[in-house]
Each structure stands twice: as structure tokens, then as C-alpha cells.
Amino acid sequence: MLARANFADSDSLRERIRELFHSPLGVYVSQAQRKDCSLRLEFDVATEDLAFTMRTLKRVMPEAHIEAVTPRVFPHRAGVREAE
């Protein structure tokens, strides 16, 4: 799952990042990129945890907009599925 959030200033951004990583949602963040007052987040979430992740993201970081939800593809397992 990919999400992006924009903030008015760096202080607001830093506070939200702190809240995010101190919440249960922090364990799902696989990548975070900060550019100026913008934050791009990538979450590594199991299908059964997706609803929880989306609800918690809206609670912890209401500024966030979900950009994409895509299944994870493991290159080393792609050949196994084709062989089955």
C-alpha cells in the first residue's frame, strides 16, 4: 500500500512521523521518504491486516491519501507458481 501526505510545515510533519512510528501502524511501514513538507509511505501489509492498516492510518495521519493498494509479488516465488 502506498500513501502520501502533505503538511504545512516541517514541525507538523515531524510530529506526525513520531506519532506514526509510535503507533501499531509503525511496524507495517517498509519505506518512508520525506521531501520538503511531503511524506511518501510504503506499507508491507498482509491481506488480512489491510482494513486495520487503512483505518489506523486515517486515525494517526488524517492528512494521508492512499495512492495504491497492490499485491506483493515475490520474484523468487513467481517461478514456483508457474510450475504448479
C-alpha positions, 0 to 999 in steps of 0.5 A: 500500500502506498500513501502520501501526505502533505503538511504545512510545515516541517514541525507538523510533519515531524510530529506526525512521523513520531506519532506514526512510528509510535503507533501499531501502524509503525511496524507495517511501514517498509519505506518512508521518504520525506521531501520538503513538507511531503511524506511518501509511505510504503506499507508491507501489509498482509491481506488480512491486516489491510482494513486495520492498516487503512483505518489506523492510518486515517486515525494517526495521519488524517492528512494521508491519501492512499495512492495504491493498494497492490499485491506483493509479488515475490520474484523468487516465488513467481517461478514456483507458481508457474510450475504448479 
